[in-house]
Amino acid sequence: MEQWSNENNGTGLKAINTGFLFFPGILVYNSISRMSFRLNLMTPGFVTHKFKSCMKKMIFLIPVMCFLGSVSFSQNVGIGTSTPTRAKLEVNGAVDATSAIFGGESSGISLQRNWPGIGFNSYWNAGNRYLANGYGAKHYLDPTTGNMYLDMFSQGTANGLPTLTSRAFTIAPNGYLGLGVASPNAQLQFPNISANRKIVLWESANNDHQFYGLGIESGTMRYNVGGTGDVHKFYAGTGFNSSSLLMSIWGDRTVIIGDNSGGGKLGINQSSPAHTLSIRQAGGTGIYIEEPASGTNWELRAYSISVQNTVLFIRYNNSNVAQIRTNGEYNVLSDKRLKTNIEKMPTVLKKIMQLNPSVYEFKANNPGHEKSMGFIAQEVKVLFPELVNVLEEKPGHGMNELHTMNYSGFGVLAIKGIQEQQLQLNEMKTEIDLLKKQNKLLIELISKK
């Protein structure tokens, strides 16, 4: 057998071989009491327990099964090391990179060195291998970079190599966390993969559309709610127990700025809007409205004729049709180059005399029964159909063939009527002048008699 001494030379426990036959075993060292003993396997049935202290030597022969069943005193245990001073159990050496396996008869765990880690239903021997049939994983540290990884293994068989390994997460030394990312460059980073569902905060159904969360489409950041009746809401805190609603975006595409309490302002290309809606034109474009069925469009656009003279253009299908000047004048296009089939207007005076100017009350939006002056569109259409427009659909008031009228066209009729009246007046004046001349001659003849 082997003799051990407890020599305190500043380097800890020292083992001395006195020439007896040495059997490898487990060294137990008590750093507090400065006592140690080695357990050598002598025969399959017994363990030689040699114990030495500064005061005396004792030798015990204990049945293996009895010793393995219980250790009632506190000691440090070393496997592969004679100085287990850093932990209650210290193991040096490994099979390839696997230092220990616990629960290896089933899906247990392993302790691995070099790139230190824990294998879950896995161990390392010329590659990651399964302890038992099923899935596996490995949580380990790369000592060269300081990154901590968790790798997941696809389903496999005992002692086999995984067919698929996926990186679940990475923790960098600076605390950055990457989910599915090997080297995170932010406090939280996801892989560069397009997916509707990147972050799910609430799941209405297990699909890529009915959830509350975030996603990445091709070149697009996706903000998602579960359905058309759900809403995105943006708030700003106003106190420890209150918030102010900034904006709501409903699932049916309704967008609301602020709420009924008022105070909300929307600026487009404006950093500090002073009005409810403030728009700074971009690229020479204005407010554009398109009718989806026909594709026709209207646009309001401010246009600078000079530094101090800006007009508001009204455009239809990308062409100017009218403008409002700085003095409030409303001008429509009338350039000869824009017109064709130009004809003289026929006489209108007779028709004008048939017009029936009326005083009336509008039925809708007129709680005070205010009187208005004008014409009845159906009557005007009989005389001057060019001034009346009929809307075939129901744009409002629940009526088909709603009649509207171009009142500005009456100015043209009035001028034409005045011109015709002036011709009549001129003819009458000529007749009157002739009558006056004839009357003068008649008077002269009578006076000579």
VMD Tcl script that draws the C-alpha trace (Angstrom):
set ca {
  {0.00 0.00 0.00}
  {0.91 3.69 -0.27}
  {1.89 5.99 2.56}
  {0.68 9.62 2.53}
  {2.00 12.51 4.60}
  {0.42 15.86 5.39}
  {3.38 18.18 5.09}
  {2.61 21.84 5.36}
  {5.23 23.39 3.12}
  {3.09 26.20 1.75}
  {2.11 24.26 -1.37}
  {-0.75 22.22 0.05}
  {-1.01 18.46 0.35}
  {2.01 16.41 -0.69}
  {1.82 12.72 -1.53}
  {4.85 10.46 -0.76}
  {5.14 6.99 -2.21}
  {7.00 4.77 0.25}
  {7.48 1.93 -2.15}
  {4.30 0.04 -1.62}
  {2.20 -1.03 -4.58}
  {0.20 1.99 -5.87}
  {-3.40 1.66 -6.94}
  {-5.06 4.71 -8.49}
  {-8.10 5.97 -6.67}
  {-9.76 9.07 -5.22}
  {-7.90 11.55 -3.06}
  {-9.94 13.35 -0.39}
  {-8.40 16.49 1.11}
  {-9.75 18.58 4.00}
  {-8.30 22.09 3.68}
  {-9.65 23.13 7.07}
  {-8.44 20.25 9.23}
  {-5.37 19.66 7.01}
  {-6.26 15.98 6.77}
  {-6.36 13.79 3.67}
  {-7.01 10.23 2.64}
  {-6.83 8.25 -0.58}
  {-9.37 5.63 -1.61}
  {-7.55 2.90 -3.58}
  {-9.49 0.09 -5.26}
  {-7.71 -3.08 -4.00}
  {-10.20 -5.73 -4.94}
  {-13.67 -5.68 -6.53}
  {-15.19 -5.94 -3.09}
  {-13.11 -3.68 -0.85}
  {-11.61 -0.19 -0.64}
  {-8.52 0.61 1.42}
  {-9.13 3.78 3.31}
  {-5.83 5.29 4.48}
  {-6.14 8.24 6.70}
  {-3.40 10.29 8.27}
  {-3.48 13.40 10.42}
  {-0.82 15.27 12.28}
  {-1.63 13.19 15.38}
  {-2.10 9.60 14.28}
  {-2.49 7.08 11.49}
  {-5.52 4.92 10.97}
  {-6.29 2.26 8.41}
  {-9.83 1.10 7.70}
  {-11.08 -1.62 5.43}
  {-14.60 -0.74 4.35}
  {-16.87 -2.65 1.97}
  {-17.23 -0.74 -1.27}
  {-21.00 -0.66 -1.29}
  {-21.13 0.68 2.26}
  {-18.69 3.53 1.51}
  {-20.39 4.54 -1.72}
  {-23.72 4.77 0.05}
  {-22.82 7.66 2.36}
  {-20.11 10.17 3.17}
  {-21.04 12.00 6.33}
  {-18.13 14.44 6.65}
  {-17.16 17.46 4.53}
  {-14.14 16.88 2.28}
  {-12.83 17.88 -1.18}
  {-12.79 15.08 -3.74}
  {-10.35 14.98 -6.66}
  {-10.51 12.77 -9.77}
  {-7.38 12.99 -11.88}
  {-5.81 15.53 -9.49}
  {-3.94 15.20 -6.18}
  {-4.83 18.72 -5.02}
  {-8.61 19.23 -5.21}
  {-8.56 22.62 -3.49}
  {-10.81 24.64 -5.82}
  {-14.09 22.80 -5.36}
  {-15.77 20.06 -3.34}
  {-15.45 17.85 -6.43}
  {-12.62 18.52 -8.89}
  {-12.21 16.41 -12.03}
  {-9.22 16.63 -14.37}
  {-9.05 14.82 -17.69}
  {-11.75 13.83 -20.15}
  {-12.77 11.33 -22.79}
  {-12.11 13.53 -25.81}
  {-13.79 16.72 -24.43}
  {-16.33 15.07 -22.10}
  {-15.30 15.26 -18.44}
  {-18.44 13.83 -16.83}
  {-21.83 12.36 -17.67}
  {-24.77 12.33 -15.29}
  {-27.80 10.18 -16.01}
  {-26.12 8.60 -19.02}
  {-28.42 5.59 -18.89}
  {-31.10 7.90 -20.28}
  {-31.30 11.46 -21.63}
  {-28.94 12.97 -19.06}
  {-26.39 15.75 -19.15}
  {-22.65 15.98 -19.74}
  {-19.90 18.37 -18.60}
  {-17.44 19.26 -21.35}
  {-14.06 21.02 -21.32}
  {-11.89 23.10 -23.71}
  {-14.98 25.01 -24.93}
  {-16.62 24.47 -21.53}
  {-20.27 23.67 -21.58}
  {-23.18 21.48 -20.64}
  {-24.61 18.94 -23.04}
  {-28.30 18.13 -22.70}
  {-28.86 14.56 -23.86}
  {-25.51 15.03 -25.60}
  {-21.78 14.61 -25.08}
  {-18.65 15.29 -27.16}
  {-16.57 12.57 -28.75}
  {-15.24 13.54 -32.18}
  {-18.39 15.64 -32.48}
  {-21.61 16.20 -30.60}
  {-23.38 12.90 -29.93}
  {-26.65 11.88 -28.32}
  {-26.75 10.17 -24.91}
  {-30.12 8.63 -25.76}
  {-32.65 8.73 -28.57}
  {-34.40 12.08 -28.98}
  {-33.46 15.72 -29.27}
  {-30.32 17.29 -27.82}
  {-28.73 20.64 -27.03}
  {-25.48 22.18 -25.90}
  {-24.84 25.34 -23.89}
  {-21.20 26.36 -24.01}
  {-18.62 29.18 -23.89}
  {-16.13 30.07 -26.61}
  {-13.10 31.11 -24.50}
  {-11.46 32.81 -27.51}
  {-14.32 35.28 -28.11}
  {-16.19 35.20 -24.80}
  {-19.45 34.37 -26.57}
  {-21.92 32.04 -24.86}
  {-23.97 29.82 -27.20}
  {-26.97 27.54 -27.06}
  {-27.14 25.09 -29.97}
  {-30.13 22.85 -30.61}
  {-29.82 19.42 -32.25}
  {-32.43 17.74 -34.38}
  {-33.88 14.38 -33.35}
  {-31.32 11.57 -33.37}
  {-30.25 8.23 -31.94}
  {-27.97 7.32 -29.03}
  {-24.24 7.89 -29.77}
  {-25.08 9.25 -33.21}
  {-24.15 12.63 -34.68}
  {-26.86 15.29 -35.22}
  {-28.03 15.79 -38.79}
  {-29.07 19.39 -38.12}
  {-27.75 21.98 -35.66}
  {-29.37 25.38 -35.16}
  {-28.09 28.32 -33.11}
  {-30.80 29.23 -30.59}
  {-29.07 32.23 -29.07}
  {-25.75 33.93 -28.44}
  {-24.74 36.08 -25.48}
  {-21.74 38.30 -26.21}
  {-19.30 39.44 -23.49}
  {-20.85 42.93 -23.57}
  {-24.27 41.47 -22.77}
  {-25.65 41.70 -26.32}
  {-28.15 38.94 -27.03}
  {-28.57 37.40 -30.46}
  {-31.52 35.09 -31.13}
  {-30.40 32.81 -33.95}
  {-27.40 35.14 -34.49}
  {-23.77 34.09 -33.99}
  {-22.36 37.60 -33.36}
  {-24.96 40.12 -32.09}
  {-24.16 43.78 -32.71}
  {-26.98 45.24 -30.60}
  {-28.52 44.63 -27.20}
  {-31.06 42.38 -28.94}
  {-30.59 41.15 -32.50}
  {-32.52 38.77 -34.75}
  {-31.22 36.99 -37.87}
  {-31.45 38.69 -41.27}
  {-34.41 36.59 -42.36}
  {-37.66 38.00 -43.74}
  {-40.68 36.75 -41.83}
  {-44.08 38.17 -40.99}
  {-43.70 36.87 -37.44}
  {-40.39 37.96 -35.88}
  {-41.79 39.04 -32.49}
  {-45.22 37.87 -31.28}
  {-46.65 39.71 -28.26}
  {-50.12 38.14 -28.50}
  {-51.30 35.36 -30.78}
  {-54.87 35.38 -32.05}
  {-54.23 32.28 -34.17}
  {-51.17 30.27 -35.16}
  {-50.45 31.80 -38.55}
  {-48.37 34.62 -40.08}
  {-51.17 37.20 -39.99}
  {-53.41 36.97 -36.92}
  {-51.10 38.17 -34.18}
  {-49.92 41.30 -32.39}
  {-46.25 41.89 -33.02}
  {-43.50 42.77 -35.46}
  {-42.10 41.27 -38.62}
  {-39.80 41.94 -41.56}
  {-40.99 41.74 -45.13}
  {-38.77 42.49 -48.12}
  {-37.53 46.01 -47.36}
  {-40.47 46.57 -45.00}
  {-40.91 46.80 -41.23}
  {-44.22 45.11 -40.38}
  {-46.39 46.25 -37.44}
  {-49.19 43.76 -36.98}
  {-52.50 43.47 -35.14}
  {-54.74 40.44 -35.10}
  {-57.73 41.63 -37.16}
  {-59.58 44.48 -38.86}
  {-61.32 45.41 -35.61}
  {-58.02 45.77 -33.74}
  {-56.01 48.97 -33.49}
  {-52.45 50.31 -33.16}
  {-52.35 53.06 -30.56}
  {-49.48 55.41 -29.72}
  {-49.34 57.14 -26.33}
  {-47.24 59.67 -24.43}
  {-47.15 59.62 -20.65}
  {-48.58 62.70 -18.97}
  {-48.12 61.61 -15.36}
  {-47.60 58.60 -13.12}
  {-51.16 57.41 -13.76}
  {-52.21 58.94 -17.11}
  {-51.29 59.01 -20.79}
  {-52.27 61.05 -23.83}
  {-53.39 59.30 -27.02}
  {-51.27 60.47 -29.96}
  {-52.50 58.40 -32.88}
  {-54.69 55.39 -33.67}
  {-54.40 53.14 -36.72}
  {-57.29 50.72 -37.05}
  {-57.19 47.38 -38.81}
  {-59.70 48.69 -41.37}
  {-57.13 51.36 -42.46}
  {-58.72 54.18 -40.48}
  {-56.06 56.60 -39.14}
  {-56.87 59.06 -36.35}
  {-54.52 61.74 -35.02}
  {-55.26 62.62 -31.39}
  {-58.76 62.29 -29.98}
  {-61.84 64.37 -29.22}
  {-59.94 66.39 -26.63}
  {-58.24 68.22 -29.52}
  {-54.79 69.76 -29.65}
  {-53.39 67.34 -32.23}
  {-51.42 68.71 -35.18}
  {-50.13 66.84 -38.20}
  {-47.13 68.12 -40.10}
  {-46.04 66.67 -43.44}
  {-42.46 67.75 -44.20}
  {-42.89 70.14 -41.26}
  {-40.88 69.80 -38.08}
  {-43.09 72.13 -35.98}
  {-46.61 72.31 -37.42}
  {-48.59 75.29 -36.15}
  {-51.89 74.20 -37.70}
  {-54.11 71.14 -37.47}
  {-52.74 70.05 -40.86}
  {-49.56 71.63 -42.16}
  {-48.09 70.48 -45.50}
  {-44.80 71.53 -47.03}
  {-44.78 70.50 -50.67}
  {-42.10 68.09 -51.85}
  {-40.84 67.69 -55.39}
  {-43.34 70.15 -56.86}
  {-46.31 68.00 -55.86}
  {-49.37 68.84 -53.80}
  {-52.42 67.08 -52.36}
  {-53.41 64.26 -54.71}
  {-56.80 62.52 -54.78}
  {-57.49 59.57 -57.09}
  {-60.79 57.91 -57.91}
  {-59.93 54.17 -57.90}
  {-62.61 52.93 -60.30}
  {-61.70 55.23 -63.19}
  {-58.14 56.14 -62.23}
  {-58.88 59.85 -62.69}
  {-57.32 62.25 -60.21}
  {-57.41 65.75 -58.78}
  {-54.56 67.70 -57.24}
  {-54.19 70.94 -55.29}
  {-50.74 72.42 -55.77}
  {-49.16 75.74 -54.73}
  {-47.09 77.31 -57.51}
  {-44.84 80.36 -57.33}
  {-45.15 82.66 -60.33}
  {-42.74 85.05 -58.66}
  {-41.23 85.55 -55.21}
  {-44.34 87.35 -53.92}
  {-46.95 85.84 -56.21}
  {-48.00 82.26 -55.51}
  {-51.17 80.74 -56.95}
  {-53.06 77.62 -55.97}
  {-53.43 75.37 -58.99}
  {-56.37 73.01 -59.32}
  {-55.34 70.12 -61.53}
  {-57.32 67.32 -63.15}
  {-55.57 64.25 -64.56}
  {-52.20 65.97 -64.12}
  {-53.23 69.12 -66.04}
  {-54.02 72.59 -64.69}
  {-57.71 73.48 -65.03}
  {-58.05 76.47 -62.69}
  {-56.20 78.64 -60.23}
  {-56.90 80.80 -57.20}
  {-54.82 83.95 -57.05}
  {-53.48 85.68 -53.96}
  {-56.34 88.24 -54.08}
  {-58.93 85.44 -53.99}
  {-59.76 85.53 -57.68}
  {-60.84 82.23 -59.15}
  {-59.56 81.79 -62.70}
  {-60.22 78.93 -65.08}
  {-58.17 78.05 -68.15}
  {-59.40 79.76 -71.32}
  {-56.40 79.74 -73.64}
  {-57.38 79.47 -77.29}
  {-54.63 76.91 -77.82}
  {-56.46 74.54 -75.50}
  {-59.77 74.75 -77.40}
  {-61.21 73.33 -80.61}
  {-64.53 73.48 -82.53}
  {-64.92 77.16 -81.67}
  {-68.32 78.50 -82.84}
  {-70.34 81.68 -82.32}
  {-72.98 81.39 -79.68}
  {-76.57 81.43 -81.01}
  {-79.09 83.94 -79.76}
  {-80.13 83.37 -76.17}
  {-82.25 86.36 -75.26}
  {-85.51 84.60 -75.94}
  {-84.45 81.67 -73.78}
  {-83.15 83.99 -71.10}
  {-86.56 85.56 -70.89}
  {-87.95 82.08 -70.17}
  {-85.69 81.56 -67.16}
  {-87.51 81.56 -63.87}
  {-85.41 83.07 -61.06}
  {-86.71 81.69 -57.76}
  {-86.44 82.08 -54.00}
  {-86.40 78.81 -52.05}
  {-85.22 76.90 -48.95}
  {-82.90 73.90 -48.96}
  {-84.35 70.95 -47.08}
  {-81.06 69.63 -45.64}
  {-78.67 71.46 -43.31}
  {-80.99 74.45 -43.02}
  {-82.40 74.50 -39.49}
  {-83.01 78.26 -39.70}
  {-85.04 78.00 -42.93}
  {-82.80 80.50 -44.64}
  {-83.86 81.66 -48.10}
  {-81.71 81.25 -51.19}
  {-81.97 82.76 -54.66}
  {-81.26 80.90 -57.86}
  {-82.72 78.61 -60.48}
  {-84.20 75.12 -60.60}
  {-81.74 72.87 -62.42}
  {-84.41 70.77 -64.16}
  {-85.97 73.96 -65.61}
  {-82.63 75.35 -66.76}
  {-81.72 72.03 -68.40}
  {-84.62 72.45 -70.86}
  {-83.26 75.83 -72.03}
  {-79.50 75.56 -71.46}
  {-78.45 71.90 -70.95}
  {-74.78 72.94 -71.10}
  {-75.15 74.52 -67.64}
  {-76.59 71.42 -65.94}
  {-74.75 68.26 -64.92}
  {-76.58 65.09 -63.86}
  {-74.90 62.64 -61.47}
  {-76.14 59.18 -62.38}
  {-75.04 57.47 -59.12}
  {-76.00 58.37 -55.56}
  {-73.21 60.60 -54.25}
  {-75.43 61.92 -51.49}
  {-79.00 62.69 -50.41}
  {-80.01 59.15 -51.44}
  {-81.11 60.25 -54.92}
  {-80.34 59.02 -58.42}
  {-79.71 61.56 -61.22}
  {-78.91 64.36 -58.84}
  {-78.81 67.66 -60.80}
  {-76.07 70.24 -60.32}
  {-75.61 73.55 -62.12}
  {-72.78 75.77 -63.37}
  {-73.83 79.19 -62.05}
  {-70.70 80.84 -63.43}
  {-72.03 80.05 -66.94}
  {-74.89 82.49 -66.40}
  {-72.39 85.30 -66.66}
  {-71.73 84.28 -70.26}
  {-75.49 84.11 -70.92}
  {-75.95 87.53 -69.39}
  {-73.27 89.07 -71.60}
  {-74.70 87.39 -74.68}
  {-78.19 88.59 -73.73}
  {-76.92 92.13 -73.14}
  {-75.25 92.07 -76.54}
  {-78.47 90.98 -78.18}
  {-80.42 93.62 -76.29}
  {-77.88 96.21 -77.33}
  {-78.41 95.32 -80.96}
  {-82.13 95.77 -80.45}
  {-81.50 99.07 -78.72}
  {-79.25 100.19 -81.54}
  {-81.91 99.30 -84.08}
  {-84.53 101.13 -82.05}
  {-82.25 104.16 -81.75}
  {-81.77 104.21 -85.49}
  {-85.51 104.06 -86.00}
  {-86.04 106.79 -83.42}
  {-83.42 109.01 -85.04}
  {-85.07 108.48 -88.40}
  {-88.48 109.32 -86.93}
  {-87.05 112.44 -85.32}
  {-85.58 113.53 -88.62}
  {-88.81 112.88 -90.45}
  {-90.75 114.71 -87.76}
  {-88.45 117.73 -88.06}
  {-88.90 117.88 -91.82}
  {-92.65 117.60 -91.42}
  {-92.69 120.47 -88.95}
  {-90.63 122.62 -91.27}
  {-93.02 121.98 -94.21}
  {-96.05 122.84 -92.09}
  {-94.46 126.05 -90.86}
  {-93.85 127.30 -94.44}
  {-97.52 127.12 -95.27}
}
mol new
graphics top color blue
foreach p $ca { graphics top sphere $p radius 0.5 }
foreach p [lrange $ca 0 end-1] q [lrange $ca 1 end] { graphics top cylinder $p $q radius 0.2 }
display resetview
